[in-house]
Amino acid sequence: MKQRLAKYKKIVQWALAFLCVGYIVSYFMRNADDLKVLGNVRPATIGALAVVYLVGQLLSCYRLRLVLETCSGEKLPFVKWFRVFILGRFLSMIIPQAGNVYQSMTLKKNHSISYTKYIASLICFTWMDVCMNLIFALIIVSITAPDFTIGTYKALHLLVGLIVCGVSGPIVLRFVLPAGRSST
């Protein structure tokens, strides 16, 4: 029975791979002008972009790993986690949230990290990411365009307000919501 399932799994994997390649080929056949733009990009630029992208993925992977390890108490080997992380990113590009489902199932199966701990880690990671992005936006706007307005409001004031709400939100929620902690 297991051999039959493994055989079907391989067939489905190959079918999905062919469908993806077919879709990409058909897309570029219909949108050939998009490929012409690539001809104008120098190889050194593509290489630099690839390096920057790889570094960004490594940093994001490492950050999420730190949060997962802190929230779950489990140690994740970096190389194995990087593979799960990248596959999750790829799956989420095809089907929204498929990567999170894959990551949570893999972490539960291989590292005994519960779905609840994975979701809590993901929420914590997202919260910290939003707060950091707001802080970086505040720094950039204050340096480059301190008088910039959004509607009738100064962007600096809006960013400070969003940062205060973002940082204080979980603290306020901790006092407002019931604890819900188990005795284990």
Beta strands, then each sheet from edge to edge (+ up, - down):
strand 1: 149-150
strand 2: 153-154
sheet 1: 1+ 2-
end
